[in-house]
Amino acid sequence: MATQSAAAQVRINNSPQAVIEYIAISENRPLYLPSLKSISNIEGESVGGSWTWCWTLLGIDFEGTAACTQHEAGQCYAFKTEGGIESTFIYRTEADGEGTQLTMQVDFDLPESALSHAGINNWLASSKQQEADATLENLKTILDQ
């Protein structure tokens, strides 16, 4: 499996504390992650907290578990997924005037079953950045005050 990466940045008119607090609530993720179909079995929101997820890619549902690996109030929230898609999501905030500069970095490994689809590499090249940008635009829409 080859690791793929995507990164995006957006300015949000809200405090770093409010941004990280919102991101850290597992139930909020389907509202801003476009391909996240569902999240369940949530056990905590801090480091070590876990949940199960279903992600849709190429019309295929991938399922797995995730766990919070870092949670620093107003600064950073990160989690790692295992199962159908292995990934690491890292959200970092910086105060920017009266708002927040939010940066998201996602590194992921797709299963061989997904990589075997014709044209997947071309699709990934064009869509991974669109997904990252859409995620942060969704967060901006939700959190801007």
C-alpha positions in Angstrom: 0.0 0.0 0.0 1.2 3.5 -0.9 0.6 6.2 1.6 -1.5 9.1 0.2 -1.6 12.6 1.8 -3.8 15.7 1.7 -3.5 18.9 3.5 -5.7 22.0 3.7 -5.9 25.3 5.6 -8.7 27.7 6.3 -9.3 30.8 8.5 -12.3 30.5 10.9 -13.9 33.4 12.7 -14.0 31.6 16.1 -11.5 30.8 18.8 -8.9 28.0 18.6 -10.5 26.5 21.7 -14.0 26.4 20.1 -12.6 24.9 16.9 -10.7 22.1 18.6 -13.6 21.5 21.0 -16.0 21.0 18.0 -13.6 18.7 16.1 -13.0 16.6 19.2 -16.7 15.7 19.5 -17.1 12.4 17.5 -20.8 12.9 16.7 -19.9 16.1 14.8 -17.6 14.4 12.2 -20.3 13.2 9.7 -21.4 16.9 9.5 -18.0 18.0 8.1 -16.3 14.9 6.7 -18.0 14.4 3.3 -17.3 10.7 2.9 -17.9 9.7 6.5 -21.1 7.7 6.3 -21.5 6.9 10.0 -19.8 6.8 13.4 -20.9 4.7 16.4 -19.8 2.9 19.5 -18.2 6.1 20.8 -16.1 5.6 24.0 -14.6 8.9 25.1 -13.4 12.0 23.3 -9.9 12.3 24.8 -6.6 10.5 24.1 -7.5 6.8 24.0 -11.1 7.4 23.2 -12.4 5.2 20.4 -15.2 4.7 18.0 -16.2 2.7 14.9 -16.8 4.3 11.5 -18.0 3.7 8.0 -16.4 5.6 5.1 -17.7 5.5 1.5 -15.1 5.5 -1.3 -15.7 4.6 -4.9 -19.2 3.5 -3.9 -17.7 1.0 -1.5 -18.3 1.2 2.2 -15.1 0.6 4.3 -15.5 0.1 8.1 -13.1 0.1 10.9 -12.2 1.6 14.3 -10.5 4.8 15.3 -8.8 6.2 18.4 -7.8 9.7 19.5 -4.0 10.0 19.7 -3.7 13.6 20.7 -6.0 16.2 22.2 -4.6 19.5 23.3 -7.3 22.1 24.1 -7.2 24.9 21.6 -4.2 23.6 19.8 -4.4 20.1 18.3 -6.7 17.1 17.8 -5.5 13.9 16.1 -6.9 10.4 15.6 -5.8 7.2 13.8 -8.1 4.8 11.9 -7.6 1.1 11.4 -9.6 -1.5 9.4 -10.9 -0.8 5.9 -8.7 2.3 5.5 -5.7 3.1 7.6 -5.3 6.8 8.2 -4.1 9.6 10.5 -6.0 12.9 10.8 -4.3 15.8 12.5 -6.1 19.2 13.0 -4.0 22.1 14.3 -5.1 25.6 15.2 -3.3 28.9 15.6 -4.7 32.1 16.8 -5.1 34.6 13.9 -6.3 37.9 15.2 -9.7 37.3 16.6 -10.1 34.1 14.6 -8.3 30.8 14.0 -6.1 29.4 11.3 -7.0 25.7 11.0 -4.7 23.2 9.3 -5.7 19.6 8.5 -3.2 16.9 7.5 -4.5 13.5 6.5 -2.3 10.5 5.6 -4.0 7.3 4.5 -3.4 3.9 3.0 -6.0 2.4 0.8 -6.6 -1.3 0.7 -5.5 -3.2 -2.4 -9.1 -3.9 -3.2 -9.7 -0.2 -3.8 -6.4 0.3 -5.6 -7.2 -2.4 -8.1 -10.0 -0.3 -9.7 -9.1 1.1 -13.1 -8.2 4.7 -13.0 -8.0 4.9 -9.2 -4.7 6.7 -9.2 -5.9 9.5 -11.5 -9.1 9.8 -9.4 -7.1 9.9 -6.1 -4.8 12.6 -7.4 -7.8 14.9 -8.2 -10.1 14.0 -5.4 -8.0 13.8 -2.2 -7.4 17.5 -2.2 -11.0 18.3 -3.0 -12.1 16.2 0.0 -9.6 18.0 2.3 -10.7 21.4 1.1 -14.4 20.5 1.4 -13.9 19.3 5.0 -12.4 22.6 6.1 -14.9 24.6 4.2 -17.6 22.7 6.0 -15.9 23.4 9.4 -15.7 27.1 8.4 -19.4 27.2 7.6 -20.3 25.5 10.8 -18.0 27.4 13.1 -17.7 30.9 11.7 -19.3 33.5 14.0 
